[in-house]
Amino acid sequence: MKLLAQINFSQVPQLDGFPDTGILQFYLSVSDDVYGLNFDDPCEQTGFCVKYFETLIENEDQLLDDFSFVELEDEYQFPITCEASLTAEIQSELVGGADFQFEQYTGMGAWPFFEQFGDDEETVRDEYHEMYGGFAHKIGGYACFTQADPRDHDFSEHTVLLLQIDSDDEIGSMWGDVGIANFFIKPADLKKKDFSNVLYNWDCC
C-alpha cells in the first residue's frame, strides 16, 4: 500500500471527539484500478488501511528512512500525484442534501424539502448549496458526494467524517472523473481511538 494522507492531531485545531495527540495515517492499495475500494464491504481494510500512532518517536535517528526494500508489482495510477501540506482551520457548515442525515435534521428528504418552497424552490436550493459548500478537503463536518451516500441503511452508525479528500489540481488530486473520497467512523470507535472499523468510499461523476 501507499501513504495517502496523515493527520498530526497536535498540529491541527482541536475538534470535538477527535484525539488531540498522535498521528493518523491512511493507506491505499496500488494493486487495483479502484484505489482499494471494496464495493461489497467498504469497511474491510484489505484495499485500504487506517493506522493510528498515539505515541510518536521524536528522535529522527530512530526512524526508518530507507524504503528501497519495498517492491511494488503492477502499480496503478494513484489518486494523488504529489506531496502536499494543508493548513487546517475551524469552520462551520450546513448538512448537504446528499447526506443521509439531512432527513434526520429536517424531517424530510432533500427533494420534498426544497419543493415546499414552490416557485422559489430553485432559488432556495441554489442559495442553500452556495452556503453549504461541501466540496473540500476536511476533517469532521458533513461529507459531500458526486453519487449517493454509502452510509444510508447499512452503515448509518458511521456518522463522523474522519477525512475527506476532494479532487484538486493544486495538489495533484484526482479521484476518477473529478470525484471525491471519504472516510467515516462511528463516534464510539473514535472516542476509543479504534480505527479498525472505518468506512472508505469514493465516487465520481
C-alpha positions, 0 to 999 in steps of 0.5 A: 500500500501507499501513504495517502494522507496523515493527520498530526492531531497536535498540529491541527485545531482541536475538534470535538471527539477527535484525539488531540495527540498522535498521528493518523495515517491512511493507506491505499492499495496500488494493486487495483484500478479502484484505489482499494475500494471494496464495493461489497464491504467498504469497511474491510481494510484489505484495499485500504488501511487506517493506522493510528500512532498515539505515541510518536518517536521524536528522535529522527535517528530512530526512524526508518528512512530507507524504503528501497526494500519495498517492491511494488508489482503492477502499480496503478495510477494513484489518486494523488500525484504529489506531496502536499501540506494543508493548513487546517482551520475551524469552520462551520457548515450546513448538512448537504442534501446528499447526506443521509442525515439531512432527513434526520435534521429536517424531517424530510428528504432533500427533494420534498424539502426544497419543493415546499418552497414552490416557485422559489424552490430553485432559488432556495436550493441554489442559495442553500448549496452556495452556503453549504459548500461541501466540496473540500478537503476536511476533517469532521463536518458533513461529507459531500458526494458526486453519487449517493451516500454509502452510509444510508441503511447499512452503515448509518452508525458511521456518522463522523467524517474522519477525512475527506479528500476532494479532487484538486489540481493544486495538489495533484488530486484526482479521484476518477472523473473529478470525484471525491473520497471519504472516510467515516467512523462511528463516534464510539470507535473514535472516542476509543481511538479504534480505527479498525472499523472505518468506512472508505468510499469514493465516487465520481461523476 
